[in-house]
Amino acid sequence: MAAQSCSSSTLGPKDLFWLIIVTLTVAVAGVNRQRKMLRTWYEVLIATMAVSGALSFFEEYDLSVVTLAALLFFLIAQIIAAVKQVALSDSVTRNHIVGSVCIYMLLGLSWTVCYLLILELLPNAFNGLDALPWLNNLFNAMYFSFITLTTVGYCDISPTLPIAQFFVFMESIVGSFYLAILVASLVSLRLTQAQR
C-alpha cells in the first residue's frame, strides 16, 4: 500500500516536461521588454521545445533531438547573457557573485542536455546510462554532468565513444577553469572593493 501511494505522487515524464517548459517561460517573462529580439528568440526556442516535446509523447513521432537541441540553445543563450552581465561589470556586488554561481549551474545543465542529446543519437555512448527516453535519463545525466563539472568522478557512469569522451573531458576542463578564473577573480575584486 505504501509503495503505491508513494509512486503515484512522483512526477512522470510528461509532468516533468511541462514543468521545464513552464519554468523556462517564466524565465523569458523576466527578460527586459526593451530587448524584443532576444525575447522573440527565447519564445521561438520555448515554442519549439513545447511542440516537439508534446509530439514526442505520441508513438508516431520522436522529436527528442529537436527538443533537446532547442533546450541546449536556450541554455547557451542564457549562459552568454549571464556572463556578459557578470564579467563586463566595473564593480562587483553580491549579485555578481550569485550570478557567477548561476552560470556554474547553467553550465552543468547545458552539459546535461548535451549528454542527453548524444545519448539520443548514439544509444551506447555511455556505460551506466540506458537507452531510455531523455526525460527518464534526465536525473542520471544531470548527476553525471555535475559530478564531471566538479571533477569528482565516481566512475558509475562513463563515456565509451570518442565523441562522448571529448565532451566529458571538455566539461571537466571548463568546470575547473571557470572556478579558478572567473569566480576567484570576482571574489578578489569584491575583497579589493571592500578594502577601499
Secondary structure, DSSP 8 states (H G I E B T S, - for coil): -HHHHHHHTS--HHHHHHHHHHHHHHHHHTS-TT-HHHHHHHHHHHHHHHHHHHHHTSTT---HHHHHHHHHHHHHHHHHHHHHHHHT-SS--HHHHHHHHHHHHHHHHHHHHHHHHHHHH-TTSEET--S--HHHHHHHHHHHHHHHHTT---SSSEE-SHHHHHHHHHHHHHHHHIIIIIIHHHHHHHHHHHH-
